[in-house]
Amino acid sequence: MEPNGILIYAQKDSECGIHPVVFELLTKARELKQKIWNQKIAVCLIGERKNYDETISELGSYGADEVIIVNDDRLKEYNKEYYSEIFVQIARKYPPRIILIGATIEGKEVAAYTSTKLETGLTADCSNLDIGENYILLSTRPTFGGHLTADILCKTFPQMATVQQNMFKAEKTEHSANAIFDWIDTDKIEKKIEVIKTIKKTIGTKDLTTAEIIVSGGSGACRDNGFALIYELACKLKGAVAGSRSAFEKGYITKSQQVGQTGKAVSPKVYIAVGISGANQHLTGIKNSGKIIAVNKDKNAPIFKYADIGIVGDLFKVIPELINEIDKEG
Ligand SMILES: Cc1cc2nc3c(=O)[nH]c(=O)nc-3n(C[C@H](O)[C@H](O)[C@H](O)COP(=O)(O)OP(=O)(O)OC[C@H]3O[C@@H](n4cnc5c(N)ncnc54)[C@H](O)[C@@H]3O)c2cc1C
């Protein structure tokens, strides 16, 4: 069968619905579809969902033409071996030209397995997607430590790309999808991992990808209880706490709080960068923020070029003053 259209992997969100990155990819896929002869957009949904009718109609409203659903008792919870192998089998049965996957932890696992099994290339953590010469997928991603961006053309089919959440805006359209309930024999899938129990991780701070205000600390805050000030300010502003890779490497934040090229892309209304220099790899993750406020003692710090408001000063003076002002406002 000739490869046709775009296939998107639909991972779950924490409420057993659809992860928001899927709607963002669908919106982008609508744009790509027009450049590849209006071929169809299919979404592959593995495992149980809260309400199939609602899910199918929601996916349709973001542009899915087909929703391929595979479910059985073994697929209630995400399992890397089952889900990845099923996705590969679906990609073989309905061969697409392009496969798009949200770069969540689950998405990255499925993408790596799929590209290996299908013996095709995978461009990871793309910042943009387009259709280039000869109707080939053009995936843009940072390279050389984030100093350059490269447009990558994949010569093998299917052409695969992963994209982090918040790289594209999700927009609905007038559209509906057809559902295909498919079945894959999970008995035949080789399984080495047994999931005994799933425990929800609590990180003590709000989810970065949905937070309206983020207070983010860099290596400048990694001393003398600097991060205690970051947490206090975030708490006063009812925001989330994030940080740079340096802050992660120094153990002040978890990996899921790291913002940037190898962390999360965020799009809050306000991003407050405290003691962060503004390396390209960090800026990649904050480019969709509403307003950026930077606090840095070095007036030449690159972050000031991107900030809407820049405060040149020592964070150990500036942040307590900000907290004081907020307290006064009540
Ligand atoms: C392949 C690759 C991927 C990467 N991915 C990421 C990523 O996802 N996210 C990321 O963040 N980085 C990433 N990096 C690392 C990135 O290049 C930078 O090294 C990192 O972002 C620097 O973190 P920082 O700004 O906290 O630290 P620094 O660059 O050390 O900056 C610290 C800043 O704090 C200021 N400062 C110090 N003390 C104070 C004070 N008392 N008051 C106010 N300001 C103060 C300083 O003036 C300085 O500007 C990546 C690098 C590579 C090569």
The ligand as an SDF file (V2000), in Angstrom:
LIG
                    3D

 53 58  0  0  0  0  0  0  0  0999 V2000
   22.3170   20.2670   23.8560 C   0  0  0  0  0  0  0  0  0  0  0  0
   22.0470   21.2180   24.9820 C   0  0  0  0  0  0  0  0  0  0  0  0
   20.7810   21.2870   25.5040 C   0  0  0  0  0  0  0  0  0  0  0  0
   20.4870   22.1760   26.5540 C   0  0  0  0  0  0  0  0  0  0  0  0
   19.2180   22.2480   27.0400 N   0  0  0  0  0  0  0  0  0  0  0  0
   18.9300   23.1790   27.9650 C   0  0  0  0  0  0  0  0  0  0  0  0
   17.5740   23.3480   28.4520 C   0  0  0  0  0  0  0  0  0  0  0  0
   16.6610   22.6120   28.0910 O   0  0  0  0  0  0  0  0  0  0  0  0
   17.3510   24.3290   29.3560 N   0  0  0  0  0  0  0  0  0  0  0  0
   18.3310   25.1550   29.8270 C   0  0  0  0  0  0  0  0  0  0  0  0
   18.0300   26.0480   30.6510 O   0  0  0  0  0  0  0  0  0  0  0  0
   19.6010   25.0080   29.3970 N   0  0  0  0  0  0  0  0  0  0  0  0
   19.9280   24.0320   28.5070 C   0  0  0  0  0  0  0  0  0  0  0  0
   21.2260   23.8840   28.1240 N   0  0  0  0  0  0  0  0  0  0  0  0
   22.2640   24.6150   28.8580 C   0  0  0  0  0  0  0  0  0  0  0  0
   22.4360   26.0740   28.4170 C   0  0  0  0  0  0  0  0  0  0  0  0
   23.3380   26.1270   27.3450 O   0  0  0  0  0  0  0  0  0  0  0  0
   22.9710   26.9350   29.5670 C   0  0  0  0  0  0  0  0  0  0  0  0
   24.1830   26.3680   30.0100 O   0  0  0  0  0  0  0  0  0  0  0  0
   22.0220   27.0450   30.7500 C   0  0  0  0  0  0  0  0  0  0  0  0
   20.7320   27.4370   30.3050 O   0  0  0  0  0  0  0  0  0  0  0  0
   22.5660   28.1020   31.7190 C   0  0  0  0  0  0  0  0  0  0  0  0
   21.7420   28.1310   32.8390 O   0  0  0  0  0  0  0  0  0  0  0  0
   21.6500   29.4540   33.7190 P   0  0  0  0  0  0  0  0  0  0  0  0
   21.1810   30.5900   32.8970 O   0  0  0  0  0  0  0  0  0  0  0  0
   20.8690   29.0940   34.9290 O   0  0  0  0  0  0  0  0  0  0  0  0
   23.1490   29.6450   34.2210 O   0  0  0  0  0  0  0  0  0  0  0  0
   24.2650   30.6890   33.7900 P   0  0  0  0  0  0  0  0  0  0  0  0
   24.4350   30.7320   32.3270 O   0  0  0  0  0  0  0  0  0  0  0  0
   25.4440   30.3720   34.6300 O   0  0  0  0  0  0  0  0  0  0  0  0
   23.6610   32.1050   34.2130 O   0  0  0  0  0  0  0  0  0  0  0  0
   23.4580   32.4930   35.5360 C   0  0  0  0  0  0  0  0  0  0  0  0
   22.9970   33.9340   35.5120 C   0  0  0  0  0  0  0  0  0  0  0  0
   22.6750   34.3450   36.8300 O   0  0  0  0  0  0  0  0  0  0  0  0
   23.1070   35.6720   37.0120 C   0  0  0  0  0  0  0  0  0  0  0  0
   23.2940   35.8670   38.4450 N   0  0  0  0  0  0  0  0  0  0  0  0
   24.2320   35.2910   39.2470 C   0  0  0  0  0  0  0  0  0  0  0  0
   24.0540   35.6720   40.5230 N   0  0  0  0  0  0  0  0  0  0  0  0
   23.0000   36.5320   40.5320 C   0  0  0  0  0  0  0  0  0  0  0  0
   22.3410   37.2880   41.5440 C   0  0  0  0  0  0  0  0  0  0  0  0
   22.7330   37.2260   42.8220 N   0  0  0  0  0  0  0  0  0  0  0  0
   21.3140   38.0690   41.1940 N   0  0  0  0  0  0  0  0  0  0  0  0
   20.8870   38.1500   39.9020 C   0  0  0  0  0  0  0  0  0  0  0  0
   21.4820   37.4770   38.8890 N   0  0  0  0  0  0  0  0  0  0  0  0
   22.5180   36.6640   39.2130 C   0  0  0  0  0  0  0  0  0  0  0  0
   24.3840   35.7920   36.2120 C   0  0  0  0  0  0  0  0  0  0  0  0
   24.6410   37.1370   35.8570 O   0  0  0  0  0  0  0  0  0  0  0  0
   24.0670   34.9000   34.9990 C   0  0  0  0  0  0  0  0  0  0  0  0
   23.5300   35.6670   33.9300 O   0  0  0  0  0  0  0  0  0  0  0  0
   21.5250   22.9970   27.0870 C   0  0  0  0  0  0  0  0  0  0  0  0
   22.8070   22.9130   26.5410 C   0  0  0  0  0  0  0  0  0  0  0  0
   23.0650   22.0510   25.5170 C   0  0  0  0  0  0  0  0  0  0  0  0
   24.4600   21.9980   24.9350 C   0  0  0  0  0  0  0  0  0  0  0  0
  1  2  1  0
  2  3  1  0
  2 52  2  0
  3  4  2  0
  4  5  1  0
  4 50  1  0
  5  6  2  0
  6  7  1  0
  6 13  1  0
  7  8  2  0
  7  9  1  0
  9 10  1  0
 10 11  2  0
 10 12  1  0
 12 13  2  0
 13 14  1  0
 14 15  1  0
 14 50  1  0
 15 16  1  0
 16 17  1  0
 16 18  1  0
 18 19  1  0
 18 20  1  0
 20 21  1  0
 20 22  1  0
 22 23  1  0
 23 24  1  0
 24 25  2  0
 24 26  1  0
 24 27  1  0
 27 28  1  0
 28 29  2  0
 28 30  1  0
 28 31  1  0
 31 32  1  0
 32 33  1  0
 33 34  1  0
 33 48  1  0
 34 35  1  0
 35 36  1  0
 35 46  1  0
 36 37  1  0
 36 45  1  0
 37 38  2  0
 38 39  1  0
 39 40  1  0
 39 45  2  0
 40 41  1  0
 40 42  2  0
 42 43  1  0
 43 44  2  0
 44 45  1  0
 46 47  1  0
 46 48  1  0
 48 49  1  0
 50 51  2  0
 51 52  1  0
 52 53  1  0
M  END
$$$$
